[in-house]
Amino acid sequence: MAVADRMIGAGEVSAGCIGENRGLEVRQDGLQFTLSSPNPAQMDQTTVNKPMLGFCITRKASPAATVSFAVATALSLALTITGCGAKPPPAATSAEGTVFVAQLNNELREMSLESAAAQWIAATYITQDSQLISARAQERSLELFSRKLAESRRFDGVQLAPTDARALQLLRQGESAPAPDDAAKRAELAQIMTRMEATYGAGKYCQTSNGKEVCHNIDDVTATMASSRNYDELLAAWNGWHTISRPMRADYARFVELANEGAREIGYEDLGQLWRDGYDMTPEAFNTEVERLWDQVKPLYDSMHCFARTRLARKYGEDKVPAGKPIPAHLFGNIWAQQWNNIYADILKPFPNVPAADITTELVRQKYDAVRMTKQAESFYTSLGMPALPESFWERSMLVRPRDRDVVCHASAWQMDAS
C-alpha cells in the first residue's frame, strides 16, 4: 500500500510501502515514529496507540535525544491519524439509497450524452481521430460504471424501495463488457472495442478482375449474397468477406480476457454468465429455460433444414450440398446466413402457385428511397399514438452510405439526447 508524501503536524513524512520491514517514518526533534504492523515481538517497545490504515504507530526514543514526556505527548496529538479501532461508518439507509439512485441516473444521463455523440462520430466518420475521441469517452463511461458499482455495494443487504433495488440490479448488469478496475486495462479495453468497431465498419476485401483490383465493402457483399445464384461467386464473396476479421483476431482474444476479468470483479464467473443474468432469472435458470424452448422448436427446425437442404441440392447439386453434412452457409442468401428470405421466391418457396409477397420489388417499382421508407415506417408508430420523430432525427441521421468516407453502415437506432 503506497502512501503519498505529505506533512503531518510539524513532522516530515517519507513515503513508503507499509509493511513489517518498511514503514512510514516521521522524524522530529530526535524522536522517530515508525509505522509498522502490530506484532507481539514489538510489545517491549513504548507504543503510542495512534493507528493508521489498520497499522499502529510505534514510538522509539532516539539514543541522542532527551525529550520530555510533554513534548512526546504533544507530538502524539499532532499526528491526526485514525485507523485501528475506528468506528465503522454508519449503516446505509433506504432513504440514502433513493438519493444515490437519483444521483446515479443524473450522472449516467450526462455521460450518455458524451458517449453517444463520440460513438456516433466514430461510426459515421471512421478515422484515427474519431476513434481516439470515442475510446476516451468509452473509457470515462467504463470508469463511471466501475466507480458507481463499487459505491453501490454499501447498500448490499439494505431493504431498498423496489424501484431503487431494481436500479442497482440493472447497474450491475449495465455494461455488456465491464472493464477491470485498473486504469490501464480500462483504457486498453476501450481502445480495443473502438478499434474493432472501426475495422468492421471500414472492412473490405479485394480481388483481381480482368487484371484490375476491385474491392468490396459490406454493401457489395450483401447484394452479391442476396442476388447471385452462382456457387463459386457466392463462395468467393463469403470467404472474401470473412478475411476482414483476421486483423481483429488478437484484439478480440484480448477483449475476451479483459471483459471476463471485469465480469469476475463484479461477482460473475465470466462475461457469459453476466449476459445470462439479464433476464429476471438466474443464469442457471436461463440455461434450463433455453434448453426447454429449444427442445420444443427443434423438430420444426430439423424439418425446415431438411427441406432447405433438398431444395439447395436440387439447385446446386448434391456434390455441393451433400446429405448428412452441414449445409454450406454461403448458399442462404445472407451475409451471416441468419435468414433465408432472399432465396425464398426462387429456391425455397414450397407452393409454386401461391403468390409470395416480394416487398423489395414493389418498393423499387414505387420508387421508394431511404427517406420515404423511413417515413413509411414512422407512420406505423404514429398510427398507434406514438409521437413523430423529432426534427433533429432528420437533420442528424445518416440514412444512406456517403460516397466520400468509410462508415459503419448496418442499421441501428441511437438515443442521442438522453431524455
C-alpha positions as CSV (number, residue, x, y, z in Angstrom):
1,M,0.0,0.0,0.0
2,A,1.7,3.2,-1.1
3,V,1.4,6.4,0.9
4,A,1.9,9.8,-0.8
5,D,4.4,12.3,0.5
6,R,2.8,14.8,2.9
7,M,3.3,16.7,6.2
8,I,1.7,15.7,9.5
9,G,1.8,18.4,12.2
10,A,5.3,19.6,12.3
11,G,6.8,16.2,11.3
12,E,8.2,15.2,7.9
13,V,6.7,12.1,6.3
14,S,8.6,10.0,3.8
15,A,6.5,7.8,1.6
16,G,7.0,4.1,1.6
17,C,5.2,0.7,1.4
18,I,3.6,-0.1,4.7
19,G,4.7,-3.5,6.0
20,E,6.7,-5.3,8.6
21,N,10.1,-4.3,7.3
22,R,9.4,-1.0,5.5
23,G,7.4,1.8,7.2
24,L,6.2,5.3,7.0
25,E,8.7,7.3,9.2
26,V,8.0,10.6,10.9
27,R,11.2,12.2,12.3
28,Q,11.3,15.3,14.5
29,D,13.4,16.6,17.4
30,G,15.2,13.3,18.0
31,L,12.1,11.2,18.0
32,Q,11.4,8.5,15.5
33,F,7.9,7.4,14.8
34,T,7.7,4.2,12.7
35,L,4.5,3.0,11.1
36,S,4.5,-0.8,11.3
37,S,2.2,-3.8,11.6
38,P,1.3,-4.6,15.3
39,N,3.5,-7.5,16.3
40,P,3.8,-9.3,19.6
41,A,7.5,-9.1,19.3
42,Q,7.4,-5.3,19.5
43,M,5.4,-5.2,22.7
44,D,8.6,-4.3,24.7
45,Q,8.7,-1.0,22.9
46,T,7.0,2.1,24.1
47,T,3.8,2.1,22.0
48,V,1.6,5.0,21.2
49,N,-1.7,3.7,20.0
50,K,-2.2,6.1,17.2
51,P,-3.2,3.7,14.5
52,M,-3.3,4.4,10.7
53,L,-4.8,2.4,7.9
54,G,-5.0,-0.7,10.1
55,F,-1.5,-0.4,11.4
56,C,-0.2,1.1,14.7
57,I,2.4,3.8,15.2
58,T,5.3,2.8,17.4
59,R,7.4,5.5,19.1
60,K,11.1,4.7,19.7
61,A,13.4,7.0,21.6
62,S,16.5,8.1,19.7
63,P,19.7,7.4,21.6
64,A,20.8,11.0,21.2
65,A,17.5,12.6,22.3
66,T,16.3,13.7,25.6
67,V,12.7,14.8,25.2
68,S,10.2,15.5,27.9
69,F,7.1,13.5,28.2
70,A,5.1,16.6,27.5
71,V,6.8,17.1,24.2
72,A,6.3,13.5,23.2
73,T,2.6,13.8,24.1
74,A,2.2,16.9,22.1
75,L,3.8,15.2,19.1
76,S,1.4,12.3,19.5
77,L,-1.5,14.6,19.5
78,A,-0.2,16.4,16.4
79,L,-0.4,13.2,14.4
80,T,-4.1,13.4,13.4
81,I,-4.3,9.9,12.3
82,T,-7.2,7.5,12.6
83,G,-7.4,3.8,11.8
84,C,-7.1,0.8,14.2
85,G,-10.2,0.6,16.3
86,A,-12.0,3.3,14.4
87,K,-15.8,3.0,14.4
88,P,-17.2,1.7,11.1
89,P,-19.3,4.1,9.0
90,P,-23.0,4.1,9.9
91,A,-25.1,1.6,8.0
92,A,-26.7,2.8,4.8
93,T,-30.4,3.5,4.8
94,S,-33.2,3.1,2.3
95,A,-33.5,6.9,2.1
96,E,-29.9,7.2,1.2
97,G,-30.4,4.5,-1.4
98,T,-33.1,6.6,-3.1
99,V,-30.8,9.6,-3.2
100,F,-27.9,7.5,-4.6
101,V,-30.1,6.1,-7.4
102,A,-31.3,9.6,-8.3
103,Q,-27.7,10.9,-8.5
104,L,-26.7,7.8,-10.4
105,N,-29.3,8.4,-13.0
106,N,-28.3,12.0,-13.4
107,E,-24.6,11.1,-13.8
108,L,-25.3,8.3,-16.3
109,R,-27.6,10.6,-18.3
110,E,-24.9,13.2,-18.6
111,M,-22.3,10.6,-19.5
112,S,-24.5,9.1,-22.1
113,L,-24.7,12.4,-24.0
114,E,-20.9,12.5,-24.4
115,S,-20.6,8.8,-25.1
116,A,-23.4,8.6,-27.7
117,A,-22.0,11.7,-29.5
118,A,-18.5,10.3,-29.6
119,Q,-19.5,6.9,-30.7
120,W,-21.8,8.4,-33.4
121,I,-18.9,10.4,-34.8
122,A,-16.7,7.3,-34.8
123,A,-19.3,5.3,-36.6
124,T,-20.1,7.9,-39.3
125,Y,-16.5,9.2,-39.7
126,I,-14.1,6.3,-39.3
127,T,-10.8,8.0,-38.8
128,Q,-8.0,7.7,-36.2
129,D,-9.1,10.9,-34.7
130,S,-12.7,9.8,-34.2
131,Q,-11.5,6.5,-32.8
132,L,-9.4,8.3,-30.2
133,I,-12.3,10.6,-29.2
134,S,-14.7,7.6,-28.9
135,A,-12.2,5.4,-27.0
136,R,-11.6,8.2,-24.5
137,A,-15.4,8.7,-24.0
138,Q,-15.8,4.9,-23.6
139,E,-13.0,4.9,-21.1
140,R,-14.7,7.5,-19.0
141,S,-18.0,5.7,-19.2
142,L,-16.4,2.4,-18.1
143,E,-14.8,4.3,-15.2
144,L,-18.1,5.8,-14.1
145,F,-19.7,2.4,-14.2
146,S,-17.0,0.8,-12.1
147,R,-16.9,3.6,-9.6
148,K,-20.7,3.7,-9.2
149,L,-20.9,-0.1,-8.9
150,A,-18.3,0.0,-6.1
151,E,-20.2,2.8,-4.3
152,S,-23.5,0.9,-4.7
153,R,-22.1,-2.0,-2.6
154,R,-22.7,-0.1,0.6
155,F,-26.4,-0.8,0.0
156,D,-25.9,-4.6,-0.1
157,G,-28.4,-6.1,2.4
158,V,-30.3,-2.9,2.8
159,Q,-34.1,-3.1,2.3
160,L,-34.4,-0.6,-0.6
161,A,-37.5,0.6,-2.3
162,P,-38.3,-1.9,-5.1
163,T,-37.5,0.7,-7.9
164,D,-34.2,1.5,-6.2
165,A,-33.3,-2.2,-5.8
166,R,-34.1,-2.8,-9.4
167,A,-31.9,0.2,-10.5
168,L,-28.9,-1.2,-8.6
169,Q,-29.5,-4.6,-10.1
170,L,-29.6,-3.1,-13.6
171,L,-26.4,-1.2,-12.8
172,R,-24.6,-4.4,-12.1
173,Q,-25.8,-5.7,-15.5
174,G,-25.4,-2.4,-17.2
175,E,-22.2,-2.9,-19.1
176,S,-22.1,-5.6,-21.8
177,A,-18.3,-5.7,-21.4
178,P,-17.3,-4.3,-18.0
179,A,-13.7,-3.2,-17.6
180,P,-11.4,-4.4,-14.9
181,D,-10.9,-1.9,-12.1
182,D,-7.5,-0.9,-13.4
183,A,-7.0,2.3,-15.3
184,A,-4.5,0.9,-17.8
185,K,-6.7,-2.1,-18.6
186,R,-9.8,0.0,-18.7
187,A,-8.2,2.3,-21.3
188,E,-7.0,-0.8,-23.3
189,L,-10.5,-2.3,-23.4
190,A,-12.0,1.0,-24.6
191,Q,-9.4,1.2,-27.3
192,I,-9.9,-2.4,-28.4
193,M,-13.7,-2.1,-28.6
194,T,-13.5,1.2,-30.6
195,R,-10.8,-0.3,-33.0
196,M,-12.8,-3.5,-33.7
197,E,-15.9,-1.5,-34.5
198,A,-14.0,0.7,-36.9
199,T,-12.2,-2.2,-38.5
200,Y,-15.5,-4.0,-39.2
201,G,-17.2,-0.8,-40.4
202,A,-14.4,0.0,-42.9
203,G,-13.9,-3.6,-43.8
204,K,-13.3,-4.5,-47.5
205,Y,-11.9,-7.5,-49.3
206,C,-10.2,-7.1,-52.7
207,Q,-9.9,-9.4,-55.7
208,T,-8.4,-9.1,-59.1
209,S,-10.8,-9.0,-62.1
210,N,-9.6,-8.6,-65.6
211,G,-6.2,-7.5,-64.4
212,K,-7.7,-4.8,-62.1
213,E,-8.1,-4.9,-58.3
214,V,-11.7,-4.5,-57.2
215,C,-12.6,-4.0,-53.5
216,H,-15.9,-4.9,-52.0
217,N,-17.4,-3.4,-48.8
218,I,-20.3,-4.9,-46.8
219,D,-22.9,-3.3,-49.1
220,D,-21.4,-5.0,-52.1
221,V,-21.2,-8.4,-50.4
222,T,-24.7,-8.1,-49.1
223,A,-26.0,-7.5,-52.6
224,T,-24.0,-10.4,-54.1
225,M,-25.2,-12.8,-51.4
226,A,-28.8,-11.8,-52.0
227,S,-28.9,-11.9,-55.8
228,S,-26.2,-14.3,-57.1
229,R,-27.0,-18.0,-57.8
230,N,-23.5,-18.8,-58.9
231,Y,-22.0,-21.2,-56.4
232,D,-18.4,-20.2,-56.9
233,E,-19.2,-16.5,-56.9
234,L,-21.1,-16.9,-53.6
235,L,-18.3,-18.9,-52.1
236,A,-15.7,-16.2,-53.1
237,A,-17.9,-13.4,-51.6
238,W,-18.4,-15.4,-48.4
239,N,-14.7,-16.3,-48.0
240,G,-13.6,-12.8,-49.1
241,W,-15.7,-11.0,-46.5
242,H,-14.5,-13.3,-43.7
243,T,-10.9,-12.1,-44.3
244,I,-11.7,-8.8,-42.7
245,S,-11.9,-10.5,-39.3
246,R,-8.3,-11.7,-39.4
247,P,-6.8,-8.4,-38.3
248,M,-9.2,-8.4,-35.3
249,R,-8.2,-11.8,-34.0
250,A,-5.6,-10.6,-31.5
251,D,-7.8,-7.7,-30.4
252,Y,-10.8,-10.0,-29.9
253,A,-8.8,-12.5,-27.9
254,R,-7.6,-9.7,-25.6
255,F,-11.1,-8.2,-25.4
256,V,-12.4,-11.6,-24.1
257,E,-9.6,-11.7,-21.5
258,L,-10.3,-8.1,-20.2
259,A,-14.1,-8.4,-20.3
260,N,-14.0,-11.7,-18.4
261,E,-11.7,-10.1,-15.8
262,G,-14.1,-7.2,-15.5
263,A,-17.1,-9.6,-15.1
264,R,-15.3,-11.6,-12.4
265,E,-14.5,-8.4,-10.4
266,I,-18.2,-7.7,-10.1
267,G,-19.1,-11.2,-9.0
268,Y,-19.6,-13.3,-12.1
269,E,-17.7,-16.3,-13.3
270,D,-17.2,-14.8,-16.7
271,L,-18.8,-12.5,-19.2
272,G,-21.2,-15.1,-20.5
273,Q,-22.7,-15.5,-17.0
274,L,-23.2,-11.8,-16.8
275,W,-25.1,-11.8,-20.1
276,R,-27.2,-14.7,-19.0
277,D,-28.1,-12.9,-15.8
278,G,-30.1,-10.2,-17.6
279,Y,-33.4,-12.0,-17.9
280,D,-35.0,-11.7,-14.5
281,M,-33.8,-15.2,-13.6
282,T,-30.6,-16.8,-12.5
283,P,-28.1,-17.7,-15.2
284,E,-28.6,-21.4,-14.4
285,A,-32.4,-21.0,-14.8
286,F,-31.8,-19.2,-18.1
287,N,-29.8,-22.1,-19.4
288,T,-32.6,-24.5,-18.4
289,E,-35.3,-22.3,-20.0
290,V,-33.4,-22.0,-23.3
291,E,-33.0,-25.8,-23.4
292,R,-36.7,-26.2,-22.7
293,L,-37.7,-23.8,-25.5
294,W,-35.1,-25.3,-27.9
295,D,-36.5,-28.8,-27.3
296,Q,-39.9,-27.5,-28.3
297,V,-38.9,-25.9,-31.6
298,K,-36.1,-28.3,-32.6
299,P,-38.3,-30.7,-34.6
300,L,-39.6,-27.7,-36.6
301,Y,-36.0,-26.5,-37.3
302,D,-34.9,-30.1,-38.3
303,S,-37.8,-30.3,-40.8
304,M,-37.0,-26.8,-42.2
305,H,-33.3,-27.6,-42.6
306,C,-34.1,-30.9,-44.2
307,F,-36.4,-29.1,-46.7
308,A,-33.8,-26.4,-47.4
309,R,-31.1,-29.0,-47.9
310,T,-33.2,-30.8,-50.5
311,R,-34.0,-27.6,-52.4
312,L,-30.4,-26.3,-52.4
313,A,-29.1,-29.7,-53.5
314,R,-31.6,-29.6,-56.4
315,K,-30.3,-26.1,-57.3
316,Y,-26.5,-26.6,-56.9
317,G,-26.1,-30.4,-57.0
318,E,-25.7,-33.0,-54.3
319,D,-21.9,-32.8,-54.6
320,K,-22.2,-29.2,-53.4
321,V,-24.9,-29.9,-50.8
322,P,-24.2,-33.4,-49.6
323,A,-26.6,-35.3,-47.4
324,G,-25.7,-35.8,-43.8
325,K,-23.3,-32.8,-43.7
326,P,-23.8,-29.2,-42.7
327,I,-25.4,-27.0,-45.4
328,P,-22.9,-24.6,-46.9
329,A,-23.7,-21.3,-45.2
330,H,-22.9,-19.1,-48.3
331,L,-26.0,-20.5,-50.1
332,F,-28.7,-19.0,-47.9
333,G,-28.6,-15.5,-49.5
334,N,-27.4,-13.6,-46.4
335,I,-24.0,-12.4,-45.3
336,W,-24.4,-14.0,-41.9
337,A,-26.7,-16.9,-43.0
338,Q,-29.1,-15.8,-40.4
339,Q,-32.2,-15.5,-42.6
340,W,-33.3,-17.1,-45.8
341,N,-35.8,-14.6,-47.3
342,N,-33.5,-13.7,-50.2
343,I,-33.7,-17.3,-51.6
344,Y,-37.4,-17.9,-50.8
345,A,-39.0,-16.9,-54.0
346,D,-36.9,-18.9,-56.5
347,I,-35.5,-21.8,-54.3
348,L,-37.4,-22.3,-51.1
349,K,-41.0,-21.4,-52.0
350,P,-42.9,-24.6,-51.1
351,F,-46.1,-23.9,-53.1
352,P,-45.3,-22.5,-56.6
353,N,-48.8,-21.5,-57.4
354,V,-49.3,-19.4,-54.2
355,P,-48.1,-15.9,-54.8
356,A,-45.4,-14.7,-52.4
357,A,-45.1,-11.1,-51.3
358,D,-42.0,-9.5,-52.9
359,I,-41.7,-6.3,-50.9
360,T,-38.3,-5.2,-52.3
361,T,-39.5,-5.4,-55.9
362,E,-42.6,-3.4,-55.0
363,L,-40.7,-0.8,-53.2
364,V,-38.4,-0.4,-56.2
365,R,-41.4,-0.2,-58.6
366,Q,-43.0,2.6,-56.5
367,K,-39.6,4.4,-56.4
368,Y,-39.2,4.4,-52.6
369,D,-35.9,5.9,-51.4
370,A,-34.4,5.7,-47.9
371,V,-36.3,8.8,-46.6
372,R,-39.6,7.6,-47.9
373,M,-39.1,4.2,-46.4
374,T,-38.3,5.8,-43.0
375,K,-41.3,8.0,-43.1
376,Q,-43.5,5.0,-44.0
377,A,-42.1,3.1,-41.0
378,E,-42.7,6.2,-38.8
379,S,-46.3,6.3,-39.9
380,F,-46.9,2.9,-38.4
381,Y,-45.9,4.1,-35.0
382,T,-47.7,7.4,-35.1
383,S,-50.8,5.4,-36.1
384,L,-50.5,3.7,-32.7
385,G,-50.5,7.0,-31.0
386,M,-46.7,7.4,-30.6
387,P,-45.0,10.7,-31.2
388,A,-43.5,11.6,-34.5
389,L,-39.7,11.6,-34.9
390,P,-38.2,15.0,-33.8
391,E,-36.8,17.3,-36.4
392,S,-33.3,16.6,-35.1
393,F,-33.7,13.0,-36.4
394,W,-34.0,14.1,-39.9
395,E,-31.2,16.7,-39.5
396,R,-28.6,14.4,-38.0
397,S,-29.3,10.8,-39.2
398,M,-27.3,9.0,-41.8
399,L,-29.9,7.1,-44.0
400,V,-27.6,6.2,-46.9
401,R,-23.9,5.5,-47.2
402,P,-21.9,8.6,-48.0
403,R,-19.6,8.4,-51.1
404,D,-16.7,10.2,-49.6
405,R,-15.7,8.1,-46.5
406,D,-15.9,4.9,-44.6
407,V,-18.8,4.5,-42.2
408,V,-20.5,1.7,-40.1
409,C,-23.4,1.1,-42.4
410,H,-25.6,-1.6,-40.8
411,A,-29.0,-0.4,-39.4
412,S,-29.0,0.9,-35.9
413,A,-31.0,3.5,-33.8
414,W,-29.2,5.8,-31.4
415,Q,-30.6,7.7,-28.5
416,M,-28.7,10.9,-28.6
417,D,-30.4,13.3,-26.2
418,A,-30.6,11.0,-23.1
419,S,-34.1,12.1,-22.4
